[in-house]
Amino acid sequence: MTGTSTAEHTTAPTGAAVHAPAPAAKSKPQTIREFERSMRGLGYSQREAAAIASHGFKAIGTADQAEDQAELSELAALLAKTISILETSS
């Protein structure tokens, strides 16, 4: 083996293949815990991830929804009062 370089005997990849990142494995979560972990990776809290895994996205209410519900209740009360006034004045 005299006169041969070590580069001829290596099996390491050269060129662009050395720097190319491995593709991310994309598969469906196999368990609820894997799904919750995925939700946590997307930015959901532990409580939100558990609720989504158990009951779907409808399980997590937002502050906007609570405010909207309060406004609707207030409007319904005002409407009922207005109807009552109109009924007594006729």
Secondary structure in CASP SS format (residue, H / E / C, confidence):
PFRMAT SS
TARGET T0000
AUTHOR 0000-0000-0000
METHOD secondary structure of the structure
MODEL  1
M C 1.00
T C 1.00
G C 1.00
T C 1.00
S C 1.00
T H 1.00
A H 1.00
E H 1.00
H H 1.00
T C 1.00
T C 1.00
A C 1.00
P C 1.00
T C 1.00
G C 1.00
A H 1.00
A H 1.00
V H 1.00
H H 1.00
A C 1.00
P C 1.00
A C 1.00
P C 1.00
A C 1.00
A C 1.00
K C 1.00
S C 1.00
K C 1.00
P C 1.00
Q C 1.00
T C 1.00
I H 1.00
R H 1.00
E H 1.00
F H 1.00
E H 1.00
R H 1.00
S H 1.00
M H 1.00
R H 1.00
G H 1.00
L C 1.00
G C 1.00
Y C 1.00
S C 1.00
Q H 1.00
R H 1.00
E H 1.00
A H 1.00
A H 1.00
A H 1.00
I H 1.00
A H 1.00
S H 1.00
H H 1.00
G C 1.00
F H 1.00
K H 1.00
A H 1.00
I C 1.00
G C 1.00
T C 1.00
A H 1.00
D H 1.00
Q H 1.00
A H 1.00
E H 1.00
D H 1.00
Q H 1.00
A H 1.00
E H 1.00
L H 1.00
S H 1.00
E H 1.00
L H 1.00
A H 1.00
A H 1.00
L H 1.00
L H 1.00
A H 1.00
K H 1.00
T H 1.00
I H 1.00
S H 1.00
I H 1.00
L H 1.00
E H 1.00
T H 1.00
S H 1.00
S C 1.00
END
